[in-house]
């Protein structure tokens, strides 16, 4: 596995409108698929393999985005 470093995001640098849209889409997805333990995240333009994330990580991301919105 390649060495990947996370980029630190400064508070306030997240677009609140974009974060709100993302939270709504995440909540809709999680409600639609309540039994799914992993979430496949595909790019908007397709063509790449989807990113597979644990459901808990996606829920945590929604919480982080919601708290910024």
VEXFI-316991 format. One record per atom (N, C-alpha, C, O): residue number from 0; residue in one letter; chain; atom name; x negated, z negated, y negated. Coordinates in Angstrom, 3 decimals. Example, Ala and Ser with C-alpha at 12.3 -4.5 7.8 and 13.67 -1.06 7.14 Angstrom:
% VEXFI-316991
<0; a; A; N; <-13.190; -7.800; 5.690>>
<0; a; A; CA; <-12.300; -7.800; 4.500>>
<0; a; A; C; <-13.200; -7.800; 3.300>>
<0; a; A; O; <-14.236; -8.465; 3.319>>
<1; s; A; N; <-12.850; -7.080; 2.250>>
<1; s; A; CA; <-13.670; -7.140; 1.060>>
<1; s; A; C; <-12.900; -7.870; -0.030>>
<1; s; A; O; <-13.409; -8.039; -1.138>>
END
This chain:
% VEXFI-316991
<0; x; A; N; <-0.844; 0.000; 1.177>>
<0; x; A; CA; <0.000; 0.000; 0.000>>
<0; x; A; C; <-0.886; 0.000; -1.235>>
<0; x; A; O; <-1.880; -0.723; -1.304>>
<1; x; A; N; <-0.515; 0.812; -2.198>>
<1; x; A; CA; <-1.274; 0.900; -3.446>>
<1; x; A; C; <-1.115; -0.386; -4.248>>
<1; x; A; O; <-0.101; -1.079; -4.155>>
<2; x; A; N; <-2.127; -0.682; -5.027>>
<2; x; A; CA; <-2.083; -1.859; -5.896>>
<2; x; A; C; <-1.175; -1.553; -7.083>>
<2; x; A; O; <-1.496; -0.701; -7.911>>
<3; x; A; N; <-0.054; -2.240; -7.164>>
<3; x; A; CA; <0.916; -2.009; -8.224>>
<3; x; A; C; <1.005; -3.258; -9.080>>
<3; x; A; O; <1.137; -4.370; -8.568>>
<4; x; A; N; <0.931; -3.065; -10.383>>
<4; x; A; CA; <1.034; -4.193; -11.299>>
<4; x; A; C; <2.331; -4.079; -12.080>>
<4; x; A; O; <2.709; -3.001; -12.538>>
<5; x; A; N; <3.006; -5.212; -12.221>>
<5; x; A; CA; <4.248; -5.237; -12.984>>
<5; x; A; C; <3.932; -5.230; -14.469>>
<5; x; A; O; <2.936; -5.803; -14.910>>
<6; x; A; N; <4.782; -4.581; -15.222>>
<6; x; A; CA; <4.629; -4.535; -16.671>>
<6; x; A; C; <5.432; -5.674; -17.278>>
<6; x; A; O; <6.609; -5.844; -16.956>>
<7; x; A; N; <4.823; -6.438; -18.132>>
<7; x; A; CA; <5.516; -7.543; -18.788>>
<7; x; A; C; <6.400; -6.983; -19.902>>
<7; x; A; O; <5.956; -6.169; -20.711>>
<8; x; A; N; <7.648; -7.428; -19.933>>
<8; x; A; CA; <8.609; -6.980; -20.938>>
<8; x; A; C; <8.826; -8.115; -21.926>>
<8; x; A; O; <9.110; -9.249; -21.541>>
<9; x; A; N; <8.688; -7.794; -23.193>>
<9; x; A; CA; <8.877; -8.793; -24.240>>
<9; x; A; C; <10.363; -9.060; -24.466>>
<9; x; A; O; <11.170; -8.132; -24.404>>
<10; x; A; N; <10.736; -10.311; -24.726>>
<10; x; A; CA; <12.137; -10.615; -25.011>>
<10; x; A; C; <12.634; -9.762; -26.178>>
<10; x; A; O; <11.923; -9.554; -27.161>>
<11; x; A; N; <13.848; -9.282; -26.051>>
<11; x; A; CA; <14.445; -8.476; -27.109>>
<11; x; A; C; <14.140; -6.997; -27.014>>
<11; x; A; O; <14.678; -6.214; -27.797>>
<12; x; A; N; <13.291; -6.588; -26.077>>
<12; x; A; CA; <12.931; -5.175; -26.006>>
<12; x; A; C; <13.873; -4.382; -25.099>>
<12; x; A; O; <13.707; -3.171; -24.951>>
<13; x; A; N; <14.857; -5.044; -24.492>>
<13; x; A; CA; <15.802; -4.363; -23.624>>
<13; x; A; C; <16.994; -3.900; -24.455>>
<13; x; A; O; <17.562; -4.683; -25.216>>
<14; x; A; N; <17.368; -2.649; -24.316>>
<14; x; A; CA; <18.523; -2.073; -25.008>>
<14; x; A; C; <19.785; -2.734; -24.454>>
<14; x; A; O; <20.102; -2.565; -23.276>>
<15; x; A; N; <20.505; -3.480; -25.285>>
<15; x; A; CA; <21.677; -4.245; -24.841>>
<15; x; A; C; <22.775; -3.335; -24.287>>
<15; x; A; O; <23.433; -3.691; -23.310>>
<16; x; A; N; <22.978; -2.172; -24.895>>
<16; x; A; CA; <24.015; -1.257; -24.412>>
<16; x; A; C; <23.663; -0.726; -23.020>>
<16; x; A; O; <24.515; -0.679; -22.132>>
<17; x; A; N; <22.419; -0.334; -22.842>>
<17; x; A; CA; <21.969; 0.161; -21.546>>
<17; x; A; C; <22.048; -0.948; -20.494>>
<17; x; A; O; <22.460; -0.703; -19.360>>
<18; x; A; N; <21.654; -2.159; -20.870>>
<18; x; A; CA; <21.719; -3.293; -19.946>>
<18; x; A; C; <23.164; -3.554; -19.534>>
<18; x; A; O; <23.433; -3.822; -18.363>>
<19; x; A; N; <24.089; -3.478; -20.476>>
<19; x; A; CA; <25.499; -3.690; -20.166>>
<19; x; A; C; <26.040; -2.669; -19.186>>
<19; x; A; O; <26.766; -3.021; -18.256>>
<20; x; A; N; <25.688; -1.395; -19.388>>
<20; x; A; CA; <26.118; -0.343; -18.461>>
<20; x; A; C; <25.550; -0.593; -17.072>>
<20; x; A; O; <26.252; -0.435; -16.073>>
<21; x; A; N; <24.281; -0.982; -17.007>>
<21; x; A; CA; <23.646; -1.233; -15.715>>
<21; x; A; C; <24.313; -2.395; -14.992>>
<21; x; A; O; <24.544; -2.323; -13.785>>
<22; x; A; N; <24.623; -3.463; -15.717>>
<22; x; A; CA; <25.281; -4.623; -15.098>>
<22; x; A; C; <26.640; -4.206; -14.527>>
<22; x; A; O; <26.978; -4.587; -13.407>>
<23; x; A; N; <27.410; -3.440; -15.272>>
<23; x; A; CA; <28.721; -2.994; -14.782>>
<23; x; A; C; <28.579; -2.159; -13.511>>
<23; x; A; O; <29.340; -2.333; -12.559>>
<24; x; A; N; <27.604; -1.256; -13.500>>
<24; x; A; CA; <27.408; -0.415; -12.308>>
<24; x; A; C; <26.952; -1.242; -11.114>>
<24; x; A; O; <27.398; -1.009; -9.991>>
<25; x; A; N; <26.070; -2.202; -11.347>>
<25; x; A; CA; <25.600; -3.063; -10.260>>
<25; x; A; C; <26.759; -3.887; -9.710>>
<25; x; A; O; <26.941; -3.964; -8.495>>
<26; x; A; N; <27.545; -4.504; -10.591>>
<26; x; A; CA; <28.681; -5.317; -10.140>>
<26; x; A; C; <29.673; -4.468; -9.347>>
<26; x; A; O; <30.149; -4.891; -8.293>>
<27; x; A; N; <29.987; -3.274; -9.848>>
<27; x; A; CA; <30.915; -2.391; -9.140>>
<27; x; A; C; <30.389; -2.071; -7.746>>
<27; x; A; O; <31.139; -2.106; -6.770>>
<28; x; A; N; <29.117; -1.762; -7.657>>
<28; x; A; CA; <28.519; -1.416; -6.362>>
<28; x; A; C; <28.570; -2.601; -5.406>>
<28; x; A; O; <28.971; -2.447; -4.252>>
<29; x; A; N; <28.169; -3.776; -5.870>>
<29; x; A; CA; <28.147; -4.954; -5.009>>
<29; x; A; C; <29.548; -5.330; -4.545>>
<29; x; A; O; <29.720; -5.789; -3.415>>
<30; x; A; N; <30.553; -5.142; -5.399>>
<30; x; A; CA; <31.930; -5.436; -5.010>>
<30; x; A; C; <32.459; -4.400; -4.017>>
<30; x; A; O; <33.237; -4.732; -3.123>>
<31; x; A; N; <32.039; -3.161; -4.174>>
<31; x; A; CA; <32.490; -2.097; -3.292>>
<31; x; A; C; <31.873; -2.210; -1.895>>
<31; x; A; O; <32.493; -1.823; -0.905>>
<32; x; A; N; <30.658; -2.740; -1.823>>
<32; x; A; CA; <29.944; -2.856; -0.550>>
<32; x; A; C; <29.514; -4.311; -0.316>>
<32; x; A; O; <28.319; -4.607; -0.333>>
<33; x; A; N; <30.470; -5.218; -0.099>>
<33; x; A; CA; <30.138; -6.649; -0.005>>
<33; x; A; C; <29.317; -7.046; 1.221>>
<33; x; A; O; <28.659; -8.086; 1.204>>
<34; x; A; N; <29.341; -6.253; 2.263>>
<34; x; A; CA; <28.628; -6.600; 3.494>>
<34; x; A; C; <27.227; -6.008; 3.570>>
<34; x; A; O; <26.468; -6.331; 4.484>>
<35; x; A; N; <26.881; -5.157; 2.631>>
<35; x; A; CA; <25.591; -4.473; 2.685>>
<35; x; A; C; <24.474; -5.415; 2.246>>
<35; x; A; O; <24.535; -5.990; 1.159>>
<36; x; A; N; <23.449; -5.575; 3.092>>
<36; x; A; CA; <22.355; -6.495; 2.782>>
<36; x; A; C; <21.238; -5.851; 1.965>>
<36; x; A; O; <20.407; -6.554; 1.388>>
<37; x; A; N; <21.214; -4.523; 1.914>>
<37; x; A; CA; <20.203; -3.810; 1.126>>
<37; x; A; C; <20.911; -2.769; 0.265>>
<37; x; A; O; <21.947; -2.225; 0.647>>
<38; x; A; N; <20.339; -2.505; -0.890>>
<38; x; A; CA; <20.915; -1.558; -1.828>>
<38; x; A; C; <19.928; -0.406; -2.012>>
<38; x; A; O; <18.754; -0.626; -2.308>>
<39; x; A; N; <20.412; 0.811; -1.834>>
<39; x; A; CA; <19.585; 2.003; -2.019>>
<39; x; A; C; <19.778; 2.497; -3.442>>
<39; x; A; O; <20.891; 2.836; -3.842>>
<40; x; A; N; <18.701; 2.539; -4.199>>
<40; x; A; CA; <18.751; 2.948; -5.599>>
<40; x; A; C; <18.128; 4.330; -5.721>>
<40; x; A; O; <16.940; 4.516; -5.458>>
<41; x; A; N; <18.941; 5.289; -6.120>>
<41; x; A; CA; <18.462; 6.664; -6.273>>
<41; x; A; C; <18.296; 6.986; -7.743>>
<41; x; A; O; <19.024; 6.461; -8.586>>
<42; x; A; N; <17.348; 7.841; -8.051>>
<42; x; A; CA; <17.154; 8.294; -9.422>>
<42; x; A; C; <18.326; 9.148; -9.875>>
<42; x; A; O; <19.006; 9.760; -9.051>>
<43; x; A; N; <18.563; 9.193; -11.153>>
<43; x; A; CA; <19.686; 9.956; -11.678>>
<43; x; A; C; <19.537; 11.459; -11.445>>
<43; x; A; O; <20.534; 12.178; -11.389>>
<44; x; A; N; <18.320; 11.927; -11.312>>
<44; x; A; CA; <18.089; 13.354; -11.142>>
<44; x; A; C; <17.899; 13.750; -9.688>>
<44; x; A; O; <17.792; 14.938; -9.381>>
<45; x; A; N; <17.854; 12.771; -8.785>>
<45; x; A; CA; <17.708; 13.052; -7.363>>
<45; x; A; C; <16.343; 13.617; -7.030>>
<45; x; A; O; <15.452; 13.677; -7.877>>
<46; x; A; N; <16.195; 14.028; -5.789>>
<46; x; A; CA; <14.958; 14.654; -5.368>>
<46; x; A; C; <13.900; 13.687; -4.863>>
<46; x; A; O; <12.926; 14.117; -4.246>>
<47; x; A; N; <14.063; 12.415; -5.102>>
<47; x; A; CA; <13.096; 11.425; -4.641>>
<47; x; A; C; <13.748; 10.537; -3.587>>
<47; x; A; O; <14.973; 10.439; -3.521>>
<48; x; A; N; <12.928; 9.895; -2.768>>
<48; x; A; CA; <13.458; 8.928; -1.815>>
<48; x; A; C; <14.019; 7.741; -2.592>>
<48; x; A; O; <13.429; 7.309; -3.583>>
<49; x; A; N; <15.163; 7.211; -2.141>>
<49; x; A; CA; <15.730; 6.061; -2.859>>
<49; x; A; C; <14.873; 4.809; -2.675>>
<49; x; A; O; <14.184; 4.651; -1.667>>
<50; x; A; N; <14.931; 3.946; -3.650>>
<50; x; A; CA; <14.281; 2.648; -3.594>>
<50; x; A; C; <15.251; 1.707; -2.888>>
<50; x; A; O; <16.411; 1.615; -3.288>>
<51; x; A; N; <14.802; 1.008; -1.850>>
<51; x; A; CA; <15.658; 0.098; -1.104>>
<51; x; A; C; <15.301; -1.329; -1.505>>
<51; x; A; O; <14.162; -1.769; -1.346>>
<52; x; A; N; <16.305; -2.047; -2.032>>
<52; x; A; CA; <16.105; -3.407; -2.536>>
<52; x; A; C; <17.000; -4.390; -1.803>>
<52; x; A; O; <18.117; -4.041; -1.422>>
<53; x; A; N; <16.526; -5.625; -1.599>>
<53; x; A; CA; <17.392; -6.641; -1.014>>
<53; x; A; C; <18.555; -6.936; -1.967>>
<53; x; A; O; <18.386; -6.915; -3.186>>
<54; x; A; N; <19.723; -7.208; -1.410>>
<54; x; A; CA; <20.918; -7.482; -2.199>>
<54; x; A; C; <20.672; -8.620; -3.195>>
<54; x; A; O; <21.129; -8.550; -4.336>>
<55; x; A; N; <19.963; -9.654; -2.777>>
<55; x; A; CA; <19.679; -10.780; -3.663>>
<55; x; A; C; <18.863; -10.368; -4.880>>
<55; x; A; O; <19.079; -10.885; -5.976>>
<56; x; A; N; <17.934; -9.446; -4.696>>
<56; x; A; CA; <17.116; -8.972; -5.818>>
<56; x; A; C; <17.973; -8.184; -6.810>>
<56; x; A; O; <17.778; -8.279; -8.022>>
<57; x; A; N; <18.918; -7.410; -6.286>>
<57; x; A; CA; <19.807; -6.640; -7.160>>
<57; x; A; C; <20.721; -7.589; -7.939>>
<57; x; A; O; <20.970; -7.378; -9.126>>
<58; x; A; N; <21.219; -8.630; -7.274>>
<58; x; A; CA; <22.045; -9.629; -7.965>>
<58; x; A; C; <21.245; -10.332; -9.055>>
<58; x; A; O; <21.758; -10.579; -10.147>>
<59; x; A; N; <19.999; -10.652; -8.762>>
<59; x; A; CA; <19.139; -11.289; -9.756>>
<59; x; A; C; <18.895; -10.355; -10.941>>
<59; x; A; O; <18.908; -10.794; -12.091>>
<60; x; A; N; <18.675; -9.090; -10.667>>
<60; x; A; CA; <18.494; -8.117; -11.753>>
<60; x; A; C; <19.735; -8.059; -12.631>>
<60; x; A; O; <19.620; -8.029; -13.856>>
<61; x; A; N; <20.917; -8.042; -12.026>>
<61; x; A; CA; <22.165; -8.019; -12.801>>
<61; x; A; C; <22.255; -9.259; -13.684>>
<61; x; A; O; <22.660; -9.165; -14.843>>
<62; x; A; N; <21.882; -10.413; -13.150>>
<62; x; A; CA; <21.921; -11.649; -13.939>>
<62; x; A; C; <20.960; -11.567; -15.121>>
<62; x; A; O; <21.305; -11.980; -16.228>>
<63; x; A; N; <19.769; -11.042; -14.898>>
<63; x; A; CA; <18.773; -10.917; -15.974>>
<63; x; A; C; <19.288; -9.968; -17.038>>
<63; x; A; O; <19.207; -10.269; -18.229>>
<64; x; A; N; <19.816; -8.825; -16.624>>
<64; x; A; CA; <20.334; -7.860; -17.583>>
<64; x; A; C; <21.523; -8.430; -18.350>>
<64; x; A; O; <21.639; -8.220; -19.558>>
<65; x; A; N; <22.407; -9.149; -17.659>>
<65; x; A; CA; <23.577; -9.759; -18.300>>
<65; x; A; C; <23.147; -10.759; -19.356>>
<65; x; A; O; <23.754; -10.825; -20.425>>
<66; x; A; N; <22.102; -11.544; -19.074>>
<66; x; A; CA; <21.666; -12.559; -20.019>>
<66; x; A; C; <21.014; -11.928; -21.255>>
<66; x; A; O; <20.888; -12.584; -22.289>>
<67; x; A; N; <20.597; -10.652; -21.156>>
<67; x; A; CA; <19.989; -9.953; -22.297>>
<67; x; A; C; <21.037; -9.207; -23.117>>
<67; x; A; O; <20.787; -8.847; -24.268>>
<68; x; A; N; <22.225; -8.971; -22.519>>
<68; x; A; CA; <23.257; -8.166; -23.176>>
<68; x; A; C; <24.051; -8.931; -24.191>>
<68; x; A; O; <24.952; -8.374; -24.819>>
END
